Structure formats: structure tokens, C-alpha cells
Amino acid sequence: MKYSTQKFLNLLCGEYSNQQQALDNPPFFAHIFLRYKAIEHLQPGSILLEQSYAVNPKNPYRLRMIRAEETSTGVIKLRNHKFKNPELFATATTDQNQREKINESDLISLNDCHYQVVEKIDGYHGDIEPGSCCMVRRDGKNTYLVSSFHLQEDKLSTLDRGYDPETHERLWGSVAGKFQFVRTTSWEANWSYIDTRIRN
């Protein structure tokens, strides 16, 4: 893995909370935990992404695997995958035994929902790849996703919104701006110790 990609993942991996934002503006922002954890036995760059409400932290409402790779232009591509049976891995970010059960066969690639990440002076900026049409079904309707994030030091802001494919009207997503997370715990982005155990 290239140093620039490893540097990004070292900063990304950890647990985040928007507790202060939720306390300051409860009508618009629920208290959410966001976790990024290396899946140590899969290929380097494989990260487990979990989102859960603070009131029900052991039942994430979103579970994904993202795989980082650097392109020839220096842009970091995050390949987005969903789980066939996410309930089987609901606590995998904090339970290593459960995490080690994740296999490639458990994953489905979301081919139009990959991200690209660019490092700038003020940190890392990620967006859905240009030209992609990431479709999300919400409340019985098909919508296209517009999604972005900004990672700088211990702060992570995210914005996800869904739009009607025909009218381009916003149908879901934040009406009050970005979710503002702060990292509360850092985790290593390390895939080496499993490899060492296998070699021994």
C-alpha cells in the first residue's frame, strides 16, 4: 500500500461521535456513532464502516466495507461494498472474533457508489466518483445519492442527501447542513499481524 493511502487510513480509523451537535440542535441531528475499523485478514485497505444511533449502539443501521486504493493520479478510490447479511456482523467493529469471520463472499460491490478522496491543504475531501449514479431506495422510492465528507485532524464532517431522479427534488437527508463528528478513539490501520500469524 502506498504511503499516502496508509496515511489517510491511519487518520480515518477510529470511533467518532456528534454528541455535541446533537445536544446543541436535537430537532435536526440525532446522536450517532461512526466507526472505521481495519478488517485485518482481508487485503490491505479493507475497512469496516459502521453507523449506529447512540440509543441503540449494538444494532447499526448501516454496515459497509470500503477498500482504499490509490490511482495513478494520486486520487484515493474507496470501493464501497454492502453485506449480504449485515446482521451477522453487527458488532464486528469492536469484536475481533466476529470481524475475522468476514469473507469476500459476504460482500456485494456497490459499483456506482464508490468514492474518490483528494488530499488538500485543509485535509481530505471525499465525494461520490464523478459520473456515477448511486441509487438508494428510501421510503419506497428510488433516489440518487449525493454524498461528501471532509476529514481534518480529529474532525469528520459528512453530508448525505437523496434526490428524485426526474425532478431532482431533495427527498431525504439533512436539512440543517453537515453532520459534525469528533474522533473519540483512534484505531490502527494495520493488516500485518494477521499475516504474521498465518506465516508462523
Backbone as a ProteinNet text record, in pm:
[ID]
protein_1_A
[PRIMARY]
MKYSTQKFLNLLCGEYSNQQQALDNPPFFAHIFLRYKAIEHLQPGSILLEQSYAVNPKNPYRLRMIRAEETSTGVIKLRNHKFKNPELFATATTDQNQREKINESDLISLNDCHYQVVEKIDGYHGDIEPGSCCMVRRDGKNTYLVSSFHLQEDKLSTLDRGYDPETHERLWGSVAGKFQFVRTTSWEANWSYIDTRIRN
[TERTIARY]
84.3	0	88.9	51.8	130	119.8	226.4	233.8	117.3	80.1	-26.5	-160.3	-186.2	-310.1	-306.5	-191.7	-177.4	-194	-140	-151.7	-298.6	-375.5	-517.9	-592.1	-565.5	-636.4	-596.8	-472.1	-430.3	-510.1	-538.1	-615.9	-764.1	-814.5	-956.6	-1001	-922.2	-968.4	-987.9	-1105.1	-1138.7	-1288.1	-1327.8	-1468.9	-1496.5	-1609.3	-1647.6	-1787.2	-1811.3	-1942.1	-1977.2	-2104.4	-2152.7	-2235.8	-2198	-2276.1	-2302.9	-2199.7	-2219.6	-2318.4	-2308.2	-2401.8	-2544.6	-2560.6	-2694.4	-2751.4	-2666.5	-2712.1	-2748.3	-2672.3	-2696.1	-2819.4	-2851	-2959.2	-3035.4	-3101.6	-3166.9	-3278.6	-3349.7	-3454.4	-3400.7	-3273.9	-3220.2	-3112.2	-3048.7	-2936.7	-2950.5	-2963	-2959.3	-2815	-2797.5	-2663.7	-2623.4	-2513.7	-2470.9	-2326.3	-2299.1	-2162.3	-2121.2	-2001.1	-1945.8	-1811.5	-1794	-1671.6	-1608.2	-1475.6	-1397.1	-1289.5	-1291.4	-1200.4	-1139.7	-1007	-940.7	-989.9	-1018.8	-1050.1	-917.9	-853.1	-711.4	-675.1	-767	-733	-768.6	-839.1	-863.6	-747.8	-751.7	-638.2	-619.5	-495.8	-470.8	-559	-610.8	-701.3	-846.6	-875.3	-1014.2	-1057.6	-1163.1	-1209.8	-1357.5	-1391.7	-1530.9	-1587.3	-1697.6	-1766.2	-1897.9	-1918.8	-2041.8	-2100.2	-2232.2	-2303.4	-2417.7	-2428.3	-2535.4	-2581.6	-2707.1	-2760	-2709.7	-2680.9	-2629	-2727.4	-2855.2	-2955.8	-2961.5	-2899	-2900.9	-2769	-2656.9	-2525.2	-2490.1	-2555.4	-2521.5	-2601.5	-2683.3	-2761.8	-2741.6	-2629.5	-2601.6	-2707	-2738.7	-2834.3	-2763.3	-2631.2	-2555	-2424.3	-2395.5	-2270.9	-2215.3	-2093.8	-2030	-1885.2	-1829.6	-1685.8	-1637.4	-1537.9	-1476.7	-1331.7	-1284.9	-1148.8	-1075.2	-969.3	-895.3	-783.9	-771	-659.6	-625.7	-498	-455.2	-446	-501.9	-498.9	-367.4	-346.6	-223.5	-213.1	-325.7	-325.9	-305.9	-295.7	-279.8	-409.7	-522.1	-652.4	-674.2	-727.2	-757.7	-901.7	-917.5	-1050.3	-1097.4	-1218.4	-1279.9	-1388.8	-1361.2	-1459.7	-1560.3	-1685.4	-1792.3	-1862.9	-1879.7	-1946.7	-2051.1	-2159.1	-2255.4	-2244.6	-2307	-2305	-2433.4	-2419	-2536.7	-2623.9	-2559.8	-2631.6	-2566.4	-2596.1	-2527.5	-2550.6	-2663.7	-2693	-2591.8	-2521.1	-2421	-2296.1	-2278.9	-2156	-2186.1	-2295.5	-2344.8	-2248.1	-2164.7	-2070.9	-1926	-1902.3	-1769.4	-1663.9	-1703.7	-1601.3	-1535.1	-1605.9	-1549.6	-1525.1	-1562.4	-1545.8	-1456.2	-1330.7	-1236	-1274.5	-1327.2	-1367.6	-1475.2	-1570.7	-1674.9	-1617.2	-1525.3	-1465.6	-1387	-1318.4	-1237.2	-1321.7	-1451.7	-1540.4	-1583.8	-1551.1	-1590.8	-1508.9	-1577.8	-1513.8	-1556.2	-1478	-1513.4	-1651.8	-1689.4	-1819	-1935.9	-1908.6	-2014.1	-2046.3	-1970.9	-1977.2	-2035.3	-2104.7	-2158	-2106.6	-2038.1	-1983.6	-2095.8	-2089.8	-2185.1	-2117	-2126.4	-2040.5	-2057.2	-2173.7	-2194.2	-2185.3	-2134	-2132.4	-1992.9	-1890.6	-1754.6	-1722.3	-1628	-1587.6	-1447.6	-1417.5	-1280.3	-1240.7	-1115.7	-1066.1	-943.1	-941.6	-829.9	-777.6	-645.9	-585.7	-561.1	-608.8	-586.9	-521.2	-497.7	-430.9	-508.7	-641.6	-725.9	-774.8	-703.6	-741.2	-787.1	-862.7	-908.3	-1054.5	-1081.3	-1216.2	-1259.9	-1375.1	-1426.6	-1564.4	-1586.7	-1715.3	-1742.2	-1869.8	-1904.2	-1828.9	-1776.6	-1699.2	-1778.1	-1714.1	-1780.6	-1835	-1955.8	-2018.6	-2093.2	-2082.8	-2153.8	-2296.6	-2382.3	-2521.5	-2554.4	-2530.6	-2552.7	-2698.9	-2773.2	-2916	-2942.2	-3027.4	-3065.9	-3217.4	-3273.9	-3419	-3456.9	-3539.7	-3578.9	-3728.7	-3799.9	-3945.5	-4020	-3976.7	-4044.3	-4012.4	-3914.2	-3880.3	-3731.3	-3700.1	-3561	-3508.2	-3392.7	-3329.1	-3182.7	-3123.6	-2979.3	-2908.4	-2795.4	-2723.8	-2620.1	-2620.8	-2512.9	-2447.6	-2321	-2255.8	-2114.3	-2073.9	-1939.8	-1894.7	-1762.9	-1710.4	-1580.5	-1545.7	-1422.2	-1357.8	-1236.3	-1161.9	-1041.4	-1034.2	-921.8	-888	-769.1	-723.1	-825.8	-887.4	-981.3	-1126.7	-1150.6	-1286.6	-1325.7	-1449.5	-1503.3	-1643.9	-1665.7	-1799.8	-1850.8	-1980.2	-2040.3	-2172.9	-2209.2	-2338	-2388.8	-2502.9	-2567.8	-2709.3	-2742.8	-2878.3	-2922.3	-3052.9	-3109.9	-3205.5	-3197.7	-3275.8	-3359	-3471.7	-3558.2	-3488.2	-3478.4	-3407.1	-3468.8	-3598.3	-3664.8	-3674.5	-3716.6	-3737	-3615.7	-3524.5	-3404.9	-3440.3	-3559.8	-3601.7	-3536.3	-3492.3	-3435.6	-3547	-3531.2	-3633.8	-3593.1	-3465.5	-3420	-3279.9	-3239.9	-3108.4	-3119	-3007.6	-3002.6	-3055	-3140	-3188	-3111	-3029.5	-2959.7	-2809.2	-2763.7	-2621.3	-2552.5	-2422.8	-2340.4	-2348.4	-2334.3	-2310.7	-2165.1	-2143.9	-2011.2	-1967.3	-1872	-1823.4	-1685.4	-1658.3	-1527.1	-1477.2	-1350.3	-1294	-1275.3	-1329.6	-1316.9	-1217.6	-1192.8	-1097.7	-1028.3	-897.4	-822	-784.4	-789.7	-750.8	-644.8	-557.7	-454.7	-514.9	-463.3	-496.7	-387.9	-399.3	-289.6	-342.9	-278.4	-317.4	-204.9	-101.6	18.5	16.2	-49.9	-32.9	-104.1	-213.3	-279.8	-189.2	-124.5	-33.2	80.8	133.6	242.3	197	76.3	25.6	11	-33.5	-51	83.4	183.9	317.2	380.8	353.3	412.2	335.6
-118.5	0	125	224.2	346	425	499.9	574.7	671.9	740.6	840.4	777.2	656.8	587.4	541.7	487.4	445.5	563.5	677	798.2	837.9	832.7	864.3	766.6	636.7	536.1	542.1	575.5	592.3	703.2	808	919.2	883.9	809.1	778.4	679.8	577.2	468.2	514.1	483.6	520.9	530.2	575.2	595.1	744.2	786.3	926.9	943.2	1062.3	1094.1	1239.3	1264.5	1401.7	1445.5	1399.6	1424.6	1573.4	1656.4	1798.5	1860.6	1823.7	1874.6	1832.1	1706.8	1656.2	1728.2	1759.7	1833.2	1977	2036.9	2176.5	2194.1	2092.6	2106.8	1975.6	1928.5	1796.3	1781	1886.9	1864.1	1818.2	1850.8	1823.7	1716.3	1687.6	1593.7	1491.3	1364.5	1255.5	1232.7	1174.2	1139.9	1008	1011.2	897.5	861.8	731.3	681.7	636.3	670.2	634.2	567	445.8	369.5	321.1	333.7	281.5	190.7	63.3	-35	-121.4	-139.4	-225.6	-369.4	-433.7	-577.1	-647.3	-691.9	-725.7	-841.3	-934.5	-1053.7	-1040	-934.6	-910	-827.2	-801.1	-734.9	-594.5	-544.8	-412	-305.5	-217	-113	-143.8	-265	-304.6	-251.5	-170.3	-102.3	-133.5	-167.2	-186.8	-52.7	-12	112.3	79.2	135.9	111.2	243.5	259.4	374.9	325	382	341.1	461	454.4	557.7	531.4	637.7	623.9	552.5	562.2	496.6	346.2	299.7	156.7	119.3	132.6	121	-17.4	-122.9	-259	-305.1	-217.4	-250.8	-142.6	-147.5	-42.8	-38.8	82.5	97.6	97.3	106.2	95.9	24.2	-77.1	-152.2	-170.1	-125.5	-131.5	-177.6	-225.6	-246.3	-154.8	-70.9	11.9	-33.6	-29.8	-74.2	38.9	86.3	200.6	155.2	224.4	200.7	332.6	352.8	478	461.4	558.6	554.9	615	605.1	657	808.7	875.7	1021.9	1068	973.3	1009.3	1020.2	1013.4	1013.7	878.7	880.1	755.6	715.4	593.8	542.5	454	476.4	393.3	309.1	181	89.8	50.3	71.8	57.4	-78.1	-148.9	-279.5	-284.9	-353.8	-383.6	-530.6	-568.1	-705.9	-777.7	-902.8	-982.7	-1002	-1027	-1048	-962.9	-833	-744.5	-779	-842.8	-877.3	-974.9	-1048.6	-1144.2	-1075	-946.5	-876.3	-744.8	-742.4	-618.6	-557.6	-638.2	-584.6	-606.4	-622.3	-660.9	-552.6	-425.4	-322.6	-334.2	-386.2	-398.2	-542.5	-639	-781	-844	-867.9	-920.1	-1058.1	-1143.9	-1278	-1270.9	-1180.4	-1164.8	-1104.4	-1010.8	-945.3	-1044.5	-1137.8	-1235.2	-1334.1	-1336.5	-1424.8	-1363.8	-1236.7	-1171.1	-1226.9	-1272.6	-1323.4	-1239.1	-1247.9	-1176.2	-1217.5	-1342.2	-1391.7	-1328	-1260.4	-1192.2	-1055.2	-1010.5	-872.4	-861.2	-750.6	-717.5	-579.1	-568.9	-440	-346.5	-222.9	-119	-37.6	-87.6	-40.7	106.2	164	304.8	394.9	339.3	414.5	423.4	416.4	430.3	579.3	605.7	742.8	770.2	897.6	937.6	1039.6	1029.3	1114.2	1189.2	1318.4	1404	1475.7	1475.1	1548.6	1693	1787.2	1929.8	1989.9	2119.3	2185.8	2167.5	2166.8	2158.9	2016.9	1915.9	1778.5	1700.4	1594.2	1503.2	1530.8	1538.2	1562.1	1441.4	1383.8	1268.4	1295.5	1241.6	1256.3	1129.8	1108.5	1003.3	1030.1	925.1	942.1	1018.9	1114	1188.4	1094.9	1123.3	1041.9	922.1	894.2	779.9	819.2	720.6	742	637.6	673.3	581.2	586.7	481.5	478.4	417.3	484.5	440.7	439.3	326.8	318.4	357.2	457.6	508.5	539.2	487.1	509.7	470.7	360	308.3	379.8	471.2	547.2	533.1	533.2	534.1	677.4	695.9	827	811.7	920.8	916.5	991.9	936.2	985.2	1090.2	1199.2	1297.9	1294.8	1256.7	1231	1287.9	1346.4	1400.5	1394.8	1400.1	1409.4	1489.1	1539.6	1615.9	1570	1519.6	1470	1559.1	1619.7	1706	1684.7	1632.2	1602	1511.9	1555.3	1468.5	1500.3	1576.4	1616.4	1556.4	1509	1449.6	1503.1	1567.6	1614.7	1534.2	1503.4	1423.4	1485.5	1463	1509.6	1410.2	1349.3	1254.7	1304	1313	1354.1	1272.1	1243.4	1169.3	1254.7	1242.9	1328.6	1245.7	1300.3	1236.5	1235.9	1118.2	1111.9	1196.9	1225.5	1300.1	1449.3	1482.8	1623.7	1686.3	1601	1644.5	1713.9	1687.1	1738.3	1656.1	1724	1651.5	1579.3	1447.9	1366.8	1322.5	1315.9	1279.6	1334.8	1334.6	1386.4	1512	1552.4	1664.9	1793.6	1862.7	1994.3	2105.4	2068	2168.4	2166.5	2105.5	2105.5	1976.6	1983.2	1864.3	1810.7	1678	1616.8	1642.9	1685	1721.1	1622	1536	1433.2	1470.5	1421.2	1435	1295.3	1266	1135.5	1122.7	1015.7	990	878.8	792.8	682.6	662	636.8	607	459.4	399.8	260.4	252.3	152.7	133.4	83.3	136.1	83.7	-15.5	-136.2	-232.9	-367.5	-420	-551	-653	-622.1	-705	-818.6	-799.9	-901.7	-1031.8	-1025.1	-1147.8	-1222.2	-1145.8	-1208.7	-1278	-1212.4	-1271.9	-1400.4	-1400.2	-1518.8	-1634.3	-1601.1	-1707.3	-1763.9	-1675.9	-1723.6	-1810.5	-1779.3	-1859.1	-1989.1
0	0	0	-79.9	-87.5	42.6	69.6	195.5	208.6	100.7	107.2	144.2	94.2	129.2	274.2	317.1	455.9	550.7	514.9	596.7	614.3	505.8	512.3	602.6	587.2	665.7	812.7	841.5	980.2	1048.2	973.9	1028.6	1038	939.9	933.2	1041.2	1067	1152.4	1297	1350	1486.4	1504.8	1622.3	1654.6	1665	1608.9	1605.5	1665.7	1718.7	1777.7	1744.6	1721.1	1702.5	1822.9	1940.4	2061.5	2084.3	2070.5	2097.8	2000.1	1873.2	1772.9	1804.5	1847.4	1881	2002.7	2099.2	2218.3	2183.7	2093.2	2057	1968.6	1887.9	1790.3	1774.8	1881	1877.3	1774.6	1734.7	1633.5	1498.9	1470.3	1336.9	1333.9	1449	1448.8	1560.4	1521.3	1618.7	1661.1	1779.7	1827.5	1763	1687.2	1606.1	1637.7	1637.5	1643.7	1503.6	1466.3	1336.1	1361.8	1308.1	1334.9	1204.2	1196.6	1085.1	1144.3	1106.6	1165.5	1055.7	1060.3	962.9	976.4	863.3	862.5	834.8	941.8	939.3	847.3	823.5	745.6	597.8	560	418	362	232.7	170.9	228.8	236.1	291.3	226.8	310.2	263.6	291.4	342.7	370.2	506.7	506.7	627.2	649.8	772.6	811.4	855.7	796.7	830.7	898.5	1015	1090.8	1137.7	1122.2	1175.2	1262.8	1382	1473.5	1553.6	1598.6	1687.1	1828.6	1901.9	2037.8	2129.6	2099.2	2182.9	2156.9	2047.2	2013.5	1945.6	2017.7	1953.1	1902.4	1950.8	1908.8	1787.6	1734.2	1614.9	1509.5	1437.4	1337.8	1228	1186	1076	941.1	942.2	817	844.4	762.7	774.1	633.3	612.6	481.4	495.3	385.1	375.7	265	296.1	193.9	176.5	53.5	25.4	-45.8	17.4	-35.5	-127.8	-238.4	-330.1	-398.5	-423.6	-485.7	-635.9	-707.7	-853.8	-904.3	-1034.4	-1094.6	-1083.8	-1061.8	-1049.9	-906.5	-812.1	-671.7	-595.5	-666.6	-600.4	-531.8	-410.4	-339.1	-371.1	-420.8	-451.3	-337.1	-290.3	-187.7	-253.3	-268.5	-327.1	-219.4	-247.8	-149.7	-165.3	-55.1	-55.6	56	29.5	134.9	171.1	283.7	331.1	289.3	247.9	215.3	338.4	452.3	578.1	687.5	690	784.2	929.9	959.3	1098.6	1156.8	1072.1	1120.2	1173.7	1138.9	1174.9	1247.1	1321.6	1381.8	1482.4	1547.1	1646.5	1604.7	1475.3	1427.1	1446.2	1457.2	1476.3	1612.8	1710	1845.2	1887.1	1802.4	1834.1	1727.1	1762.5	1664.6	1614	1701.7	1658.8	1551	1569.9	1468.6	1341	1356.5	1240.7	1155.4	1219.2	1145.8	1065.5	1089	1012.8	879.7	858.9	734.3	618.2	514.5	393.4	273.6	167.6	44.6	-4.9	19.2	-27.1	46.8	158.8	234.8	178.7	77.5	31.3	-109	-131.6	-263.2	-300.6	-414.3	-456.5	-501.8	-452.1	-493.4	-603.6	-725.6	-834	-869.5	-847.4	-880.4	-758.3	-647.2	-521.5	-461	-545.9	-496.7	-478.1	-387.5	-357.2	-410	-427	-450.7	-344.8	-299.4	-191.2	-239.7	-213.6	-253.9	-129.9	-113.4	-2.9	-45.2	38.8	15.6	140	136.7	248.3	378.3	368.6	488.8	517.1	468	499.1	377.2	401.9	296.3	261.7	131.9	82.7	-1.4	33.4	-38.5	-97.3	-216.7	-285.8	-366	-398	-493.5	-623.8	-685.5	-807.9	-913.8	-980.2	-1087.1	-1194.8	-1239.6	-1342.8	-1291.3	-1160.6	-1103.1	-1068.3	-1065.6	-1025	-919.6	-794.4	-683.3	-641.9	-673.4	-645.7	-508.3	-433.4	-299.3	-292.4	-249.2	-235.4	-93.4	-80.2	50.8	49.2	148.1	160.9	33.3	-27.7	-145.8	-274.6	-272.3	-391.9	-422.6	-552.2	-594.2	-591	-531.6	-526.4	-565.3	-610.3	-634	-521.4	-481.5	-364	-403.1	-328.4	-333.2	-195.6	-191.5	-63.2	-64.2	48.8	60.9	205.7	227.5	363.2	362.5	480.5	499.2	628.8	619.1	734.8	757.5	876.8	912.8	1059	1084.2	1219.5	1289.1	1399.7	1470.3	1437.3	1332.2	1295.8	1161.2	1154.3	1032	1009.4	897.6	861.6	742.7	744	636.9	595.3	470.2	420.7	317.2	344.3	253.7	225.4	98.7	59.3	-61.1	-64.7	-175.6	-256.5	-389.9	-479	-576.1	-614.4	-712.5	-849	-916.5	-1044.3	-1154.9	-1145.4	-1252.1	-1220.8	-1099.4	-1064.8	-997.2	-948	-874.2	-742.5	-695	-564.3	-453	-348.6	-234.7	-160.9	-144.1	-79.4	60.7	88.3	221.9	245.2	370.7	406.5	490.7	543.2	636.4	574.3	648.4	605.8	676.9	774.7	856.8	835.4	725.9	697.2	735.8	744.1	762.3	905.2	916.6	1046.6	1084.7	1208.4	1255.8	1364.2	1328.4	1419.3	1474.4	1594.6	1656	1691	1659.6	1691.8	1842.2	1898.6	2042.1	2071.7	1972.4	1986.2	1852.8	1857.5	1735.9	1732.6	1612.3	1594.4	1484.7	1495.3	1394	1263	1155.1	1022.3	985.5	1037.7	1031.5	983.8	880.6	827.5	840.8	917.4	917.1	1017.9	1133.5	1237.2	1203.5	1129.1	1084.8	987.5	895.7	800.3	873	976.3	1053.4	1120.7	1175	1242.5	1144.9	1022	922.1	880	861.1	819.6	925.6	1052.1	1159.7	1182.5
[MASK]
++++++++++++++++++++++++++++++++++++++++++++++++++++++++++++++++++++++++++++++++++++++++++++++++++++++++++++++++++++++++++++++++++++++++++++++++++++++++++++++++++++++++++++++++++++++++++++++++++++++++

